[in-house]
Amino acid sequence: MCVDLLPRRLSFLLLRLPSHQLCSSRCALAARSEFRSSAASSQVGFIELDRWFCYSCVKNDAEDARQKAVKGIPPECALSGEADLYANNMGLLARAAESVGARVEIGESKPVCGNGVVYPMGPRVVLAPSWGISQDCMRRRLRGASKIKLSSTSTLIVEGDVFIKHLELDGAAVLRAVPGAKLVVERLVVRNEGWPLKTVSNNEEVPAASAMRGYRFEKKETYIAENTRVGTTQTVQN
């Protein structure tokens, strides 16, 4: 699968042995009313993935997004793009954990509102590339895990060589290891006030990013476990 440098849509990648070819739909007529077709002898296969796994864009202003949301169409705005990113990370984390035998309990997504757009948002999960860029990487970080439980309003940030065995979170937590260090979460149960989401009004003075989203996070309380000592392994449990 190939993504344009400045993403507008997903392109399609045709695989042909021994060569690979990138293709994109082209019109057959100058009137652009008909697409070209491949030769009858061509053999083409494809992989179809759920939207949460591979696609979400941020391209609409608040008014267009509101109209789409009312019609049941993905609003494709700042709110939905951010919520979809969290859902993607949560989905990948859950599947990796389940594949190593862990019990996974995830709170159900709840509707949130930003700039008049209502969209479901579940746990806010951010998995840094340094933690895992594939399911295989994530499984290695979760090997031996027994349980992953996150409430619907939790915020979880994971970065670096962090190995999770047992995690229950209802609030906000940052798990981080600097390059060259390791953090092992043997058993961690966190319950705190977390980062509640607060809707911002049109006349409220907030950073541009918050104004575009229509909300901000109020960082009330955060549990932080971080190993900054290169060459060491730190264990966390409570």
Contacts in CASP RR format, 6 or more apart in sequence:
PFRMAT RR
TARGET T0000
AUTHOR 0000-0000-0000
METHOD contacts of the structure
MODEL  1
MCVDLLPRRLSFLLLRLPSHQLCSSRCALAARSEFRSSAASSQVGFIELD
RWFCYSCVKNDAEDARQKAVKGIPPECALSGEADLYANNMGLLARAAESV
GARVEIGESKPVCGNGVVYPMGPRVVLAPSWGISQDCMRRRLRGASKIKL
SSTSTLIVEGDVFIKHLELDGAAVLRAVPGAKLVVERLVVRNEGWPLKTV
SNNEEVPAASAMRGYRFEKKETYIAENTRVGTTQTVQN
1 10 0 8 1.000
1 11 0 8 1.000
1 12 0 8 1.000
1 13 0 8 1.000
1 47 0 8 1.000
1 54 0 8 1.000
2 10 0 8 1.000
2 11 0 8 1.000
2 12 0 8 1.000
2 13 0 8 1.000
2 22 0 8 1.000
3 10 0 8 1.000
3 11 0 8 1.000
4 11 0 8 1.000
7 57 0 8 1.000
8 57 0 8 1.000
9 57 0 8 1.000
10 54 0 8 1.000
10 55 0 8 1.000
11 22 0 8 1.000
11 23 0 8 1.000
11 24 0 8 1.000
12 22 0 8 1.000
12 23 0 8 1.000
12 24 0 8 1.000
12 46 0 8 1.000
13 20 0 8 1.000
13 21 0 8 1.000
13 22 0 8 1.000
13 23 0 8 1.000
14 20 0 8 1.000
14 21 0 8 1.000
14 22 0 8 1.000
14 23 0 8 1.000
14 44 0 8 1.000
14 45 0 8 1.000
25 35 0 8 1.000
25 36 0 8 1.000
26 35 0 8 1.000
26 36 0 8 1.000
27 33 0 8 1.000
27 34 0 8 1.000
27 35 0 8 1.000
27 36 0 8 1.000
28 34 0 8 1.000
28 35 0 8 1.000
28 36 0 8 1.000
28 37 0 8 1.000
38 44 0 8 1.000
51 74 0 8 1.000
52 84 0 8 1.000
52 87 0 8 1.000
52 88 0 8 1.000
52 91 0 8 1.000
53 88 0 8 1.000
56 74 0 8 1.000
56 76 0 8 1.000
56 80 0 8 1.000
56 81 0 8 1.000
56 84 0 8 1.000
56 85 0 8 1.000
56 88 0 8 1.000
57 76 0 8 1.000
57 81 0 8 1.000
58 76 0 8 1.000
58 77 0 8 1.000
58 78 0 8 1.000
58 80 0 8 1.000
58 81 0 8 1.000
59 76 0 8 1.000
59 77 0 8 1.000
60 68 0 8 1.000
60 75 0 8 1.000
60 76 0 8 1.000
60 77 0 8 1.000
61 77 0 8 1.000
62 77 0 8 1.000
62 115 0 8 1.000
62 116 0 8 1.000
62 117 0 8 1.000
62 214 0 8 1.000
64 75 0 8 1.000
64 77 0 8 1.000
65 75 0 8 1.000
65 76 0 8 1.000
65 77 0 8 1.000
65 79 0 8 1.000
65 80 0 8 1.000
65 115 0 8 1.000
65 117 0 8 1.000
66 75 0 8 1.000
66 115 0 8 1.000
66 116 0 8 1.000
66 117 0 8 1.000
68 74 0 8 1.000
68 75 0 8 1.000
68 76 0 8 1.000
69 75 0 8 1.000
69 117 0 8 1.000
69 118 0 8 1.000
69 119 0 8 1.000
74 80 0 8 1.000
75 117 0 8 1.000
75 119 0 8 1.000
77 115 0 8 1.000
77 117 0 8 1.000
78 209 0 8 1.000
78 212 0 8 1.000
78 213 0 8 1.000
78 214 0 8 1.000
79 112 0 8 1.000
79 114 0 8 1.000
79 115 0 8 1.000
79 117 0 8 1.000
79 119 0 8 1.000
79 213 0 8 1.000
79 214 0 8 1.000
79 215 0 8 1.000
80 117 0 8 1.000
80 119 0 8 1.000
82 121 0 8 1.000
82 213 0 8 1.000
83 112 0 8 1.000
83 119 0 8 1.000
83 120 0 8 1.000
83 121 0 8 1.000
83 122 0 8 1.000
86 121 0 8 1.000
86 122 0 8 1.000
86 123 0 8 1.000
86 124 0 8 1.000
86 125 0 8 1.000
86 126 0 8 1.000
87 109 0 8 1.000
87 121 0 8 1.000
87 122 0 8 1.000
89 125 0 8 1.000
89 126 0 8 1.000
89 127 0 8 1.000
90 106 0 8 1.000
90 122 0 8 1.000
90 123 0 8 1.000
90 125 0 8 1.000
90 150 0 8 1.000
92 127 0 8 1.000
92 135 0 8 1.000
92 138 0 8 1.000
93 125 0 8 1.000
93 127 0 8 1.000
93 138 0 8 1.000
93 148 0 8 1.000
94 104 0 8 1.000
94 106 0 8 1.000
94 148 0 8 1.000
95 135 0 8 1.000
96 135 0 8 1.000
96 138 0 8 1.000
96 139 0 8 1.000
96 141 0 8 1.000
96 142 0 8 1.000
97 104 0 8 1.000
97 142 0 8 1.000
97 145 0 8 1.000
97 148 0 8 1.000
98 104 0 8 1.000
99 135 0 8 1.000
99 139 0 8 1.000
100 139 0 8 1.000
100 142 0 8 1.000
100 143 0 8 1.000
100 144 0 8 1.000
100 145 0 8 1.000
101 144 0 8 1.000
101 145 0 8 1.000
102 142 0 8 1.000
102 144 0 8 1.000
102 145 0 8 1.000
102 146 0 8 1.000
102 147 0 8 1.000
102 148 0 8 1.000
103 146 0 8 1.000
103 147 0 8 1.000
103 148 0 8 1.000
103 149 0 8 1.000
104 147 0 8 1.000
104 148 0 8 1.000
104 149 0 8 1.000
105 147 0 8 1.000
105 148 0 8 1.000
105 149 0 8 1.000
105 150 0 8 1.000
106 122 0 8 1.000
106 123 0 8 1.000
106 149 0 8 1.000
106 150 0 8 1.000
106 152 0 8 1.000
107 122 0 8 1.000
107 123 0 8 1.000
107 150 0 8 1.000
107 151 0 8 1.000
107 152 0 8 1.000
108 122 0 8 1.000
108 152 0 8 1.000
109 120 0 8 1.000
109 121 0 8 1.000
109 122 0 8 1.000
109 152 0 8 1.000
110 120 0 8 1.000
110 121 0 8 1.000
110 122 0 8 1.000
110 152 0 8 1.000
110 153 0 8 1.000
111 118 0 8 1.000
111 119 0 8 1.000
111 120 0 8 1.000
111 121 0 8 1.000
112 118 0 8 1.000
112 119 0 8 1.000
112 120 0 8 1.000
112 121 0 8 1.000
112 197 0 8 1.000
112 215 0 8 1.000
113 199 0 8 1.000
113 215 0 8 1.000
114 199 0 8 1.000
114 200 0 8 1.000
114 213 0 8 1.000
114 214 0 8 1.000
114 215 0 8 1.000
115 212 0 8 1.000
115 213 0 8 1.000
115 214 0 8 1.000
116 214 0 8 1.000
121 197 0 8 1.000
122 152 0 8 1.000
122 153 0 8 1.000
123 150 0 8 1.000
123 151 0 8 1.000
123 152 0 8 1.000
123 153 0 8 1.000
123 154 0 8 1.000
123 155 0 8 1.000
123 156 0 8 1.000
123 169 0 8 1.000
124 154 0 8 1.000
124 155 0 8 1.000
124 156 0 8 1.000
124 195 0 8 1.000
125 150 0 8 1.000
125 155 0 8 1.000
125 156 0 8 1.000
125 158 0 8 1.000
126 156 0 8 1.000
126 157 0 8 1.000
126 158 0 8 1.000
127 138 0 8 1.000
127 158 0 8 1.000
128 157 0 8 1.000
128 158 0 8 1.000
128 159 0 8 1.000
128 160 0 8 1.000
130 159 0 8 1.000
130 160 0 8 1.000
130 161 0 8 1.000
130 179 0 8 1.000
131 137 0 8 1.000
131 138 0 8 1.000
131 141 0 8 1.000
131 158 0 8 1.000
131 159 0 8 1.000
131 160 0 8 1.000
131 161 0 8 1.000
131 162 0 8 1.000
132 138 0 8 1.000
132 141 0 8 1.000
141 161 0 8 1.000
141 162 0 8 1.000
141 163 0 8 1.000
141 164 0 8 1.000
142 148 0 8 1.000
142 163 0 8 1.000
142 164 0 8 1.000
143 163 0 8 1.000
144 165 0 8 1.000
145 164 0 8 1.000
145 165 0 8 1.000
145 166 0 8 1.000
146 165 0 8 1.000
146 166 0 8 1.000
147 166 0 8 1.000
147 167 0 8 1.000
147 168 0 8 1.000
148 164 0 8 1.000
148 167 0 8 1.000
149 167 0 8 1.000
149 168 0 8 1.000
149 169 0 8 1.000
150 156 0 8 1.000
150 167 0 8 1.000
150 169 0 8 1.000
150 170 0 8 1.000
151 169 0 8 1.000
151 170 0 8 1.000
151 171 0 8 1.000
153 170 0 8 1.000
153 171 0 8 1.000
153 194 0 8 1.000
153 196 0 8 1.000
153 197 0 8 1.000
154 169 0 8 1.000
154 170 0 8 1.000
154 171 0 8 1.000
154 172 0 8 1.000
154 173 0 8 1.000
154 194 0 8 1.000
155 171 0 8 1.000
155 172 0 8 1.000
155 173 0 8 1.000
155 194 0 8 1.000
155 195 0 8 1.000
155 217 0 8 1.000
155 222 0 8 1.000
156 169 0 8 1.000
156 172 0 8 1.000
156 173 0 8 1.000
156 175 0 8 1.000
157 173 0 8 1.000
157 174 0 8 1.000
157 175 0 8 1.000
157 176 0 8 1.000
158 164 0 8 1.000
158 175 0 8 1.000
158 176 0 8 1.000
159 174 0 8 1.000
159 175 0 8 1.000
159 176 0 8 1.000
159 177 0 8 1.000
160 176 0 8 1.000
160 177 0 8 1.000
160 178 0 8 1.000
160 179 0 8 1.000
160 183 0 8 1.000
161 177 0 8 1.000
161 180 0 8 1.000
161 181 0 8 1.000
161 182 0 8 1.000
161 183 0 8 1.000
162 175 0 8 1.000
162 176 0 8 1.000
162 177 0 8 1.000
162 182 0 8 1.000
162 183 0 8 1.000
162 184 0 8 1.000
162 185 0 8 1.000
163 182 0 8 1.000
163 183 0 8 1.000
163 184 0 8 1.000
163 185 0 8 1.000
164 175 0 8 1.000
164 185 0 8 1.000
165 184 0 8 1.000
165 185 0 8 1.000
165 186 0 8 1.000
165 187 0 8 1.000
166 185 0 8 1.000
166 186 0 8 1.000
166 187 0 8 1.000
166 188 0 8 1.000
167 185 0 8 1.000
167 188 0 8 1.000
167 190 0 8 1.000
168 188 0 8 1.000
168 189 0 8 1.000
168 190 0 8 1.000
169 188 0 8 1.000
169 190 0 8 1.000
170 190 0 8 1.000
170 191 0 8 1.000
170 192 0 8 1.000
171 190 0 8 1.000
171 191 0 8 1.000
171 192 0 8 1.000
171 193 0 8 1.000
171 194 0 8 1.000
171 195 0 8 1.000
171 221 0 8 1.000
171 223 0 8 1.000
172 192 0 8 1.000
172 193 0 8 1.000
172 194 0 8 1.000
172 195 0 8 1.000
172 219 0 8 1.000
172 221 0 8 1.000
172 222 0 8 1.000
172 223 0 8 1.000
173 188 0 8 1.000
173 190 0 8 1.000
173 222 0 8 1.000
173 223 0 8 1.000
173 224 0 8 1.000
173 225 0 8 1.000
174 222 0 8 1.000
174 223 0 8 1.000
174 224 0 8 1.000
174 225 0 8 1.000
174 226 0 8 1.000
175 183 0 8 1.000
175 185 0 8 1.000
175 225 0 8 1.000
175 226 0 8 1.000
175 236 0 8 1.000
176 183 0 8 1.000
176 224 0 8 1.000
176 225 0 8 1.000
176 226 0 8 1.000
176 227 0 8 1.000
177 183 0 8 1.000
177 226 0 8 1.000
177 227 0 8 1.000
177 234 0 8 1.000
178 226 0 8 1.000
178 227 0 8 1.000
178 228 0 8 1.000
178 230 0 8 1.000
179 230 0 8 1.000
180 230 0 8 1.000
180 231 0 8 1.000
181 227 0 8 1.000
181 228 0 8 1.000
181 229 0 8 1.000
181 230 0 8 1.000
181 231 0 8 1.000
181 232 0 8 1.000
181 233 0 8 1.000
181 234 0 8 1.000
182 227 0 8 1.000
182 231 0 8 1.000
182 232 0 8 1.000
182 233 0 8 1.000
182 234 0 8 1.000
183 225 0 8 1.000
183 226 0 8 1.000
183 227 0 8 1.000
183 233 0 8 1.000
183 234 0 8 1.000
183 236 0 8 1.000
184 233 0 8 1.000
184 234 0 8 1.000
184 235 0 8 1.000
184 236 0 8 1.000
185 225 0 8 1.000
185 236 0 8 1.000
185 237 0 8 1.000
186 235 0 8 1.000
186 236 0 8 1.000
186 237 0 8 1.000
187 237 0 8 1.000
187 238 0 8 1.000
188 225 0 8 1.000
188 236 0 8 1.000
188 237 0 8 1.000
188 238 0 8 1.000
189 238 0 8 1.000
190 223 0 8 1.000
192 220 0 8 1.000
192 221 0 8 1.000
192 222 0 8 1.000
192 223 0 8 1.000
193 220 0 8 1.000
193 221 0 8 1.000
194 219 0 8 1.000
194 220 0 8 1.000
194 221 0 8 1.000
194 222 0 8 1.000
195 217 0 8 1.000
195 218 0 8 1.000
195 219 0 8 1.000
195 220 0 8 1.000
195 222 0 8 1.000
196 217 0 8 1.000
196 218 0 8 1.000
196 220 0 8 1.000
197 215 0 8 1.000
197 216 0 8 1.000
197 217 0 8 1.000
197 218 0 8 1.000
198 215 0 8 1.000
198 216 0 8 1.000
198 217 0 8 1.000
198 218 0 8 1.000
199 214 0 8 1.000
199 215 0 8 1.000
200 206 0 8 1.000
200 210 0 8 1.000
200 211 0 8 1.000
200 214 0 8 1.000
200 215 0 8 1.000
200 216 0 8 1.000
206 216 0 8 1.000
207 216 0 8 1.000
210 216 0 8 1.000
225 234 0 8 1.000
225 236 0 8 1.000
227 233 0 8 1.000
227 234 0 8 1.000
END
